[in-house]
Amino acid sequence: MSEQPFAYSLTHAESGWTWCVYDEDGETVAAGSVYSQSDAQAAIEDSIRLAARELRA
């Protein structure tokens, strides 16, 4: 995982896992809901990579 200014939340819900990625200002940059925890973690990591790439552009 890169050392970019992002944080995330990962929450278990009745229907699966919800996740949200935040920038250093606390603004949501990505969010979603999936069935498995591992899929949610992968989505978080992908979202952080994408947001970091956009930050460098």
N, C-alpha and C positions, 0 to 999 in steps of 0.2 A: 504494500500500500504506500502511495506517495505521501510526502510530508507537505501537503497543500493545506490551505486554510479552510478545511471543511470538517463538519461534524455530522453525525447521523443519529437517528433513533430507529430502533427496531422493536416492534411490539407484537406480542402474540395476541391475536383476536380469535373470536369464535370461528371465523371463516378462513383462518390462515394467519399470515404474518403481514403486517403493514410496516412500511419503512419510509423514511424521509431523510433527505440530505440537505444540509444548510451551509450557506457560505459564512465567512467570518463576520458578516453583519447580522446574521441570524435569519436571512432571507432563504426561503425554500427554493432550491435549485432543481430538485427532482423528488418524486414521491410515487409510491405504488403499493400494491397488495398482491401477494402470491400465496400459494398453498403451503410451500415448504420453507423452512428456515434457511436451508442452504441456497435455495433459489433467491430468497430475499437478500442474503448476504452477497451473492454474486451480482444482483441488480444494484446494490449499494456500491460495490467496488467499480462496476462499469460506469455508473453515474458519476462517481468521483473522478474517474479517469477522463470522461468526456468533459466535465465541467473544468477540470484542470487544463485540458487541451484548449478549450475555448478561452480560458483566462490568459493563456500564453499567446493566443492569436492576436 
